[in-house]
Each structure stands twice: as structure tokens, then as C-alpha cells.
Amino acid sequence: MESSRGESPLGIAQRKIYEENSKALLSAHVAQQKHYILLTSNSLAHESMEMSH
């Protein structure tokens, strides 16, 4: 059985796995970036408080 694009069931399954893995990697990267931003923000706030005392 083929899809309307002429893709075999194996090709469809492989594409789906690739897309799901790509989403997982992107989500992990976004979470890592948010964590880095939070750490940087906290560090800057801490330095600012130290300088004001």
C-alpha cells in the first residue's frame, strides 16, 4: 500500500520516526536554552545585588 505521494508504508514509518525524534531534540534544545537564560538572569541579578551593597 502506498500513500498518495507514492510513499511505501516503510517510508511513511521512517519519516514519522524522524519527525518525532526531531521534535524531541528541538524540545530538549529549547529547554536547555531556557535553563541557560534563567541561570544568566539569576547570575546578573546576584551580581547587581552584590554591587549595590
Buried (B, 14 or more C-beta within 10 A) or exposed (E): EEEEEEEEEEEBEEEEEEEEEEEEEEEEEEEEEEEEEEEEEEEEEEEEEEEEE
